[in-house]
Amino acid sequence: MKKLIITALILLISAMPVCHADEYEWIAVADHAILPDESLFTQYPASVTLGQQQYDLDYLLITLLGEDYITVERTEYDYADEYRSSQGDEPWEYRTIRIYDDEWARTLDQSFSYGNPWVHGERGGEYQAPNMNMLPDESVFLCRSLLKGIVPDEWIAAYDQTNHIRDRWSYSDRWMTDEEYKSYCYERTSHYFVFSHLTEAGIPVLDDRVYTNIGVDGISFLDISWRDLTESDEFISPMPLSEALAMANSTRSAPCTLLTARLVYSSWLTGDNTANLSWQLVTDHGTYIVDCVLNKHMCDTYEY
């Protein structure tokens, strides 16, 4: 079954249309860039409002740290409540959970953060964690099994492969071959996974997610932001991808390559709990958000 899924994903990527962007001065679209079929788009709520976090903190503390967990005394300079497991005195021996203050939660894109340095840290010496020896499309099954009983199954249903698409390009300035990508993934001591919080129309809410890193021996870290969503009554059509690319191109002064694009809801440009319908443009030199409501854009890195 796993082999069938992997084969299907490879065929999907291979079947993507070859695109060129001669009209953009600084943004080229990679051959076989993973792009949506815009003919399938309809009108969508203009925005979603993000409400209260839905995770059960008491349950997570006991499940991840044990019933005898320790509450760390907070100082006036701390920006998070901190808890840790009771076993061990060295930092690599105990697990921690931090709950960030609201103003920090927005900055860090998370409110809940769990870490276990024992999984693939050095453990105070020369310990080398085992390699994953599998592709992400295989290790995602291990990831879901490790998260089962920690978060609801529906929270880890929508596997976001955006980071893996970027990885397949980033280390060679071209798409890795199947063999190169397999070698790259097999030699990692951990794999990262993002599971998206989707609206009713299936559009991910950017940064509202389950974000985790796993090794062969368990969960290394787990960040959770999963909030109540309220969709707006106003519906809009997304701007064409070509228009979003032209807008992003207008502020660049160095070449980059578009690897994938998709519709998301993002609060990058609102700066509050309102997430607007936007384009997410992932390039090899930064990620753009093009807000379809505000008709503004920003990049998460330098554009020159």
PEZI-V146102 format. One line per field, one symbol per residue. phi: phi as a letter, one per 20 degrees, with the letter a starting at -180 (. if undefined). psi: psi as a letter, one per 40 degrees, with the letter a starting at -180 (. if undefined). burial: 1 if it has 16 or more other C-alpha atoms within 10 Angstrom, else 0. Layout:
BEGIN
phi = ???
psi = ???
burial = ???
END
This chain:
BEGIN
phi = .fffffffffffffefffcccfedfdddefgmgecfeffefcecgfbcdedffdfefgffgffednfefdeffedfefdbfccbfeendegeedecccdffgfegffemaccbdccfffbeflmbdfdfffflaegfeffffgfffefnecggffdeeeeegffffgfdfeblafffgfffffgffefebcecddeeeffenefefmdadcbccdgeqeebbdccbdfdceffedcefffggffffffffdecbfbcfdabaebdcdgeembeedefbeddedfcoddddefeelcbbcebfdc
psi = ddddddddddddddeiihiigdehdehihihfihiiheeeiaiihdiihhbiieihddddddddeidfihhhhhieeieihhiiidhidideeiiihhhiiddddddefidhhhigeddfiefebfhhiiidfiidededddddddehediideefdghheddddddeddeefihiidddddddddeieiiiihhihiideehihhehihhihiadeahdihhhhgiihhiidhiihiiiddddddddddeifiiihhdiiihihiededeaehhihihhhhiegihihhhedefiiiieiie.
burial = 0000000000000000000010010111111111100000000111111100101000011001110011000000001111111100000111111111100011001111111111111010000010111111101101110010001000110111010111111100001100001101110111111111111000111111111111110111111111101010000001101001111110010011111111111111100001111111111111111111100011100010
END
